[in-house]
Amino acid sequence: MVSENTINHIFGPRSLDKHKLKDLLKAFSGDKKSAATAICEAIQKSADDGRIIGTFKTTVVVKNTHIVVIGKIINGVAKIGTAFVE
């Protein structure tokens, strides 16, 4: 689950241009929660597969968009700090 704070950090009005995620948000018809959940699910799959542990910076693909995600795995659960397109 993605917190409202994380959703606002990634997709908020002041962050959207900076994080370059407008196209991803458009692919989810503007639904910030669904877009953030898709990112979180992709990261969690990497954690479950053992590809990321502890503090991480990795790239996932969601709706054909390569997204850099920085966060931490805590007790097996992925926590997103930020996400953006480089």
Backbone torsions as a table, in degrees:
resi	resn	phi	psi	omega
1	MET	NA	141.6	-178.8
2	VAL	-105.6	131.1	-178.9
3	SER	-72.6	154.9	176.0
4	GLU	-59.2	-35.7	179.2
5	ASN	-61.8	-44.3	178.7
6	THR	-66.3	-42.4	177.8
7	ILE	-58.7	-46.0	-180.0
8	ASN	-66.7	-34.8	178.5
9	HIS	-65.2	-43.0	-175.8
10	ILE	-79.7	-43.6	-171.7
11	PHE	-113.2	8.6	-179.7
12	GLY	-64.5	162.0	-175.4
13	PRO	-58.9	-33.4	179.3
14	ARG	-83.3	-16.2	-175.5
15	SER	-101.2	-23.7	-170.9
16	LEU	-56.9	-46.7	178.5
17	ASP	-67.5	-42.8	-178.8
18	LYS	-62.2	-38.6	-177.8
19	HIS	-86.2	-8.8	175.9
20	LYS	57.9	40.9	-176.9
21	LEU	-110.2	17.7	179.9
22	LYS	-59.6	-43.2	-178.8
23	ASP	-64.8	-39.5	177.5
24	LEU	-63.6	-45.3	-179.8
25	LEU	-61.9	-38.7	177.0
26	LYS	-62.5	-38.6	179.1
27	ALA	-63.5	-22.2	176.8
28	PHE	-103.5	22.6	178.4
29	SER	53.5	35.0	177.3
30	GLY	80.9	3.3	-177.9
31	ASP	-82.0	98.0	-176.5
32	LYS	-61.5	-41.6	-177.8
33	LYS	-64.5	-43.2	179.2
34	SER	-64.9	-40.2	178.6
35	ALA	-64.4	-45.5	179.7
36	ALA	-65.5	-38.5	178.5
37	THR	-63.9	-40.3	178.7
38	ALA	-63.0	-40.7	176.9
39	ILE	-63.2	-46.9	-178.7
40	CYS	-61.9	-41.7	179.3
41	GLU	-63.8	-38.7	178.0
42	ALA	-65.2	-41.5	178.4
43	ILE	-67.1	-43.2	-179.0
44	GLN	-62.1	-37.8	177.1
45	LYS	-61.2	-42.4	176.9
46	SER	-61.6	-39.5	178.6
47	ALA	-67.1	-44.5	-179.3
48	ASP	-63.4	-33.1	179.2
49	ASP	-81.3	-3.7	179.2
50	GLY	79.1	12.8	-179.0
51	ARG	-79.8	-21.8	175.3
52	ILE	-133.1	143.4	177.3
53	ILE	-143.6	158.3	177.0
54	GLY	56.6	-142.8	176.7
55	THR	-77.4	135.0	-174.4
56	PHE	-138.5	157.7	166.1
57	LYS	-137.4	116.1	-175.6
58	THR	-145.6	168.7	178.1
59	THR	-115.7	133.4	174.8
60	VAL	-123.1	158.6	177.6
61	VAL	-112.2	122.6	177.5
62	VAL	-129.9	122.5	-179.7
63	LYS	51.3	46.0	178.1
64	ASN	65.1	17.5	177.0
65	THR	-111.9	126.4	176.5
66	HIS	-83.5	118.5	-174.4
67	ILE	-119.6	127.1	174.1
68	VAL	-85.0	129.1	-179.1
69	VAL	-124.5	133.1	175.6
70	ILE	-117.3	133.5	-179.3
71	GLY	-174.3	-154.8	-175.2
72	LYS	-148.5	143.2	172.6
73	ILE	-97.3	119.7	-179.5
74	ILE	-121.4	116.2	-178.1
75	ASN	51.9	40.8	176.6
76	GLY	82.7	-1.4	-178.1
77	VAL	-107.7	130.2	-180.0
78	ALA	-76.7	130.2	175.4
79	LYS	-120.0	120.4	-178.9
80	ILE	-86.9	128.4	173.9
81	GLY	-90.1	-46.9	177.3
82	THR	-157.4	163.6	178.1
83	ALA	-148.3	142.5	-177.4
84	PHE	-162.8	166.9	174.3
85	VAL	-104.4	131.3	179.6
86	GLU	-82.6	NA	NA
